[in-house]
Structures are given as C-alpha cells and as structure tokens.
C-alpha cells in the first residue's frame, strides 16, 4: 500500500497489539493510575456491563436478545435488532476465547447463533434482516449489509471456541455476502439517484474490523487482501492532508462535495477507524500504518472534541458551517467509547504525554456522566452539556457492543502495562 507519512512517532511496548520494542515513560501515566484504570475497565465489564445485559436482555422463551431496555433494564420493545444479535453473540464468544471459558458465555453465544440461523436470514436471497419480531418474524431489511458483518464475527468466535466447521462455513458465507453486496448490490432500490454518487467511510472501515476478527478466529484466507484494499481506499480517498481531516462521505474519486452530506464529519467514526488501522500497523510491525491511524486520531480529536463542554461531538461541518442533522451536538455513548480506546492505544504505542492527557480528558468526562450508578451500564444519549437526554439503555443501535468492547480492549492494553491481574473481579 502507498500512503503519505508526514510525521513519525515513537513506539511503546504493547504486545496485545503486536508491538514490543520499547518501554513507556512513567511521567505521563504512573503505575497507580494505570492500575486504577485497569480495575475500572475490568470490573466495569465483568461486574456491571455484562451482568446487566445477561440479566435483562436474554430471551429464554424465543431465543436471542431483546436490547430495547429502559434505565432499570425493563424491556420496552420486544422486537429484536439483528445487529445486536450478532454483536452480543460475538462479545460472548470473544470473552470465552480470550478472557475465561465460562459455560454461561458459550451457552448464550450458541443461543444467539441459533436465533441468527433460524430467523435472521431471508430465504429468498440469503441476505439478513435488520429488524425482526421477538419470535423472529421479519420486519425490515436495509439496503446495506452490516447485519452480515456482525453475524460473520459472531460465527467466527463460535468457530474458534468450538472447532466446529459449520461456524467456519457460516462466518465465511456472511463475510462474502457483506463484501459482495456492498460492491454490487442486488435486489435493492438505491437510496439516491446517480446524479451525485458518493462513497462512505463505513464500508472500508467495517471491512478492516471484520477481516481482522475473522483472520484471528477462522484464519480467513482473504483477510489481509481486504484489509490492504480498505486501508488503501481510506488513505487515498478519505484522508485530506491539506485540511487535516478524515472525510466521512466523498465522491467516488475522493472529491469533497460542498453540500450538507458531503461536508458532514463524524469524528467518533473516523477515530474508531483510526484505532483499527493502528492495531493493524502494530500487528504487522508496519510503522507507516500505525502513523496513519495516529494521524487520523490527531486530526479528528481537533475536529470533534467539544472545548466548551467536553466530550466528543456527534457531527461537525468540515468548514465550520451549521450541520443539517438536529442531533449534531449531542453526546452519544459510542463516540466516547471509541475515543477512549484510540487515545489509550495511541499512548501505548508512542508514550506521548498528549495521548495520556487526551485519554484522561475523554475517560473522565464520559465516566462522570454516562454510567448509571443505580441500575448499572451506561445511558446512551446526553445533551451537549452532559445532561441526560433519555433513560434508554438500549435499542436497535445501542446494545452490548461498543461499551463492553471498549472495556475489554482497555483492560487488555493496561494489563500489558501493569502486569497480569486476576480476571475474577468478584
């Protein structure tokens, strides 16, 4: 792959990412701070987030998971989002494979996969639904194929956990469907005309993450090829060095479109992609890739951090103009989660004090506002100033994914810095 490399970073010891050639300065994040943070992430995952979802969302009558929950975990809509069926199944398998082989986790993962198998595929074309009833009757299919990407990583973890060929085959088929549908959509009416065609950051970014997971779980033969292709697309088309920005939506040739949709940035989304690329660079020992991820983080922190109230904004305009979407200045849970991961990972890789400081800022802001001290887990939606907007704990978009993934990855990163800690936090 080719890409510009306008600056260099040092590298820190962080073997969870595949990098192990230097130590970190202690002045930016001392041993006591690292130990306290590790406990926050580990205990938050094992004693708060995961128990909340296992207690409240598991459907013992019809299988799968109901993720539309109110503050206390009460189910307020029994319909099921297919994204969340795949995502929670993935999480449970990931924990079984990489934290501890608990029977409860693998049993629930199998239950999630069984619901996917039985109810979440359209027999007419093999594609997956987006929204089904509690019993599994189809309600909606979307134009894109992200349901397939989340199902793929779910089946992949079960393949790794069980060694069963059926899950390898299912993971591979779902990944192929995800790729093929995005490259050549079949059986769907385009959302827009061909007057002003666009391309989105979403497809190459999710392709990287999905292929990384499947390379690890089922040794997907084409994983590196798709990761290379996707990172190359992001570097060539979405990264704009002259204005120091990662564009969310561009023309097929990479041009900036001077309209609402074309100017709109999603900083948390780009920062999520940044840590995917940082991770790939360190796994390969490719400093240029890691620098690309760090560059993306640097640019989008400056674009997205709310200097008045703190936290990551949802949408901003590339030229500083008003944004069309009315929720543009809200603070959603997931951009905070992704920024927490990216800033900690950047510090692990470089030892640079600014990343430790950015991590402190986003960690402290999010952890002082999103967690529910009474019922557990995090609220999903705040106003710009940090006031609670909704008591929702889950819906078709928010479920057991971004928050527990953040807690798991940050726990793993910090364990590398502090030494092994007990996985049993009870």
RAUR-V879384 format. One record per residue. RES is the residue in one letter. PSI is psi in degrees with one decimal (none if undefined). Layout:
BEGIN
RES,PSI  RES,PSI
END
This chain:
BEGIN
X,148.7  X,144.2  X,152.6  X,153.8  X,79.2  X,-16.1  X,164.8  X,149.5  X,152.6  X,173.2  X,144.7  X,163.7  X,123.7  X,77.4  X,-16.4  X,-23.1  X,-5.3  X,12.8  X,131.4  X,38.2  X,0.6  X,169.3  X,165.9  X,146.2  X,140.5  X,-11.6  X,-23.4  X,-35.1  X,100.1  X,173.9  X,-41.7  X,-43.0  X,-42.2  X,-41.3  X,-41.3  X,-41.8  X,-42.4  X,-45.8  X,-38.3  X,-45.9  X,-46.6  X,-50.9  X,-34.3  X,-39.3  X,-54.3  X,-30.6  X,-7.6  X,-68.5  X,-53.8  X,-46.8  X,-36.2  X,-48.2  X,-40.4  X,-38.4  X,-38.9  X,-24.6  X,-12.9  X,126.7  X,100.9  X,-11.3  X,-41.6  X,-2.6  X,166.4  X,-161.5  X,135.7  X,111.5  X,2.3  X,91.3  X,144.7  X,-175.5  X,-43.1  X,7.3  X,-0.8  X,132.9  X,121.9  X,-4.4  X,122.2  X,-10.6  X,158.7  X,129.7  X,131.3  X,-32.8  X,-46.2  X,-24.9  X,-45.7  X,-41.7  X,-43.4  X,-36.8  X,-43.7  X,-49.2  X,-45.9  X,-41.3  X,-39.7  X,-42.8  X,-41.3  X,-42.4  X,-29.7  X,-7.7  X,-60.4  X,136.1  X,71.2  X,135.5  X,-40.8  X,-41.9  X,-44.3  X,-33.1  X,-43.6  X,-35.2  X,-42.1  X,-38.9  X,-42.9  X,-43.7  X,-37.5  X,-38.2  X,-41.5  X,-48.6  X,-45.6  X,-33.0  X,-13.7  X,5.9  X,134.5  X,115.2  X,-17.3  X,-36.2  X,-0.6  X,-6.6  X,166.9  X,150.9  X,165.4  X,-29.0  X,125.0  X,165.3  X,173.7  X,-40.3  X,-14.4  X,12.1  X,138.7  X,141.4  X,-44.5  X,142.6  X,137.9  X,167.7  X,-30.1  X,173.3  X,41.2  X,-23.4  X,-40.8  X,-35.7  X,-39.3  X,-34.7  X,-38.4  X,-48.0  X,-28.8  X,-50.2  X,-35.3  X,-43.7  X,-37.6  X,-34.3  X,-44.6  X,-39.1  X,-35.9  X,-22.4  X,12.7  X,129.7  X,-31.9  X,-37.2  X,-33.6  X,-46.0  X,-42.6  X,-41.3  X,-43.4  X,-43.5  X,-41.5  X,-41.0  X,-44.3  X,-40.2  X,-42.0  X,-49.8  X,-50.9  X,-37.8  X,-37.3  X,-33.8  X,-33.4  X,79.5  X,136.5  X,137.6  X,20.3  X,148.2  X,125.3  X,145.0  X,-34.3  X,163.5  X,179.2  X,15.7  X,-44.1  X,80.6  X,149.2  X,166.0  X,148.4  X,152.7  X,-22.2  X,-47.3  X,-52.9  X,-34.5  X,-48.2  X,-29.9  X,-43.2  X,-52.2  X,-41.7  X,-45.2  X,-36.4  X,-45.0  X,-43.9  X,-27.6  X,-37.8  X,-41.5  X,-41.3  X,8.5  X,47.4  X,120.1  X,-33.4  X,7.3  X,-51.2  X,-38.9  X,-45.2  X,-33.7  X,-46.5  X,-48.3  X,-41.1  X,-42.2  X,-38.5  X,-41.4  X,-43.8  X,-45.9  X,-45.9  X,-35.4  X,-37.5  X,-24.9  X,124.4  X,94.5  X,-31.3  X,-29.0  X,7.4  X,68.2  X,149.7  X,113.7  X,136.2  X,-43.0  X,129.7  X,174.8  X,164.3  X,-25.2  X,0.0  X,8.5  X,146.4  X,130.7  X,117.9  X,65.2  X,170.1  X,-55.1  X,-39.1  X,-30.5  X,-13.0  X,127.7  X,149.5  X,86.7  X,-41.1  X,-34.9  X,-46.1  X,-36.0  X,-34.5  X,-46.4  X,-32.2  X,-43.4  X,-25.1  X,-43.8  X,-37.3  X,-45.0  X,-41.3  X,-41.4  X,-40.9  X,-34.6  X,-35.2  X,-10.7  X,31.6  X,100.5  X,-31.2  X,-37.2  X,-45.3  X,-40.4  X,-34.8  X,-45.7  X,-41.6  X,-39.6  X,-43.6  X,-43.1  X,-47.4  X,-49.4  X,-45.6  X,-20.3  X,-46.4  X,-33.7  X,-34.2  X,-22.1  X,130.8  X,101.8  X,-16.4  X,-46.6  X,-12.0  X,164.1  X,167.1  X,127.1  X,158.3  X,-54.8  X,145.6  X,157.4  X,138.3  X,-27.6  X,9.9  X,16.1  X,167.9  X,147.5  X,143.4  X,-43.0  X,132.4  X,-17.0  X,16.8  X,-33.4  X,9.2  X,163.3  X,100.8  X,155.3  X,-41.5  X,-36.2  X,-32.0  X,-42.7  X,-47.4  X,-34.4  X,-33.8  X,-45.8  X,-51.3  X,-41.2  X,-38.0  X,-41.4  X,-42.6  X,-39.5  X,-42.5  X,-38.6  X,-27.8  X,-28.5  X,9.9  X,128.6  X,-29.8  X,-33.8  X,-35.8  X,-40.3  X,-42.9  X,-41.1  X,-42.4  X,-43.3  X,-49.9  X,-38.1  X,-50.0  X,-42.3  X,-48.6  X,-43.6  X,-13.0  X,-6.4  X,-39.8  X,-39.1  X,142.1  X,106.7  X,-20.5  X,-48.8  X,-9.9  X,171.3  X,-170.3  X,145.3  X,159.9  X,-24.3  X,120.6  X,157.4  X,172.0  X,-37.8  X,4.9  X,-0.6  X,147.9  X,129.5  X,-37.2  X,147.5  X,3.6  X,134.4  X,-18.0  X,157.2  X,-154.0  X,-14.2  X,-41.5  X,126.1  X,-162.9  X,76.4  X,-74.7  X,-48.5  X,-54.1  X,-32.5  X,-42.8  X,-46.5  X,-40.1  X,-48.8  X,-42.3  X,-36.6  X,-47.4  X,-43.9  X,-46.6  X,-29.5  X,-33.6  X,-30.4  X,-28.4  X,-14.7  X,163.5  X,142.2  X,157.2  X,138.2  X,-13.8  X,99.9  X,5.6  X,none
END
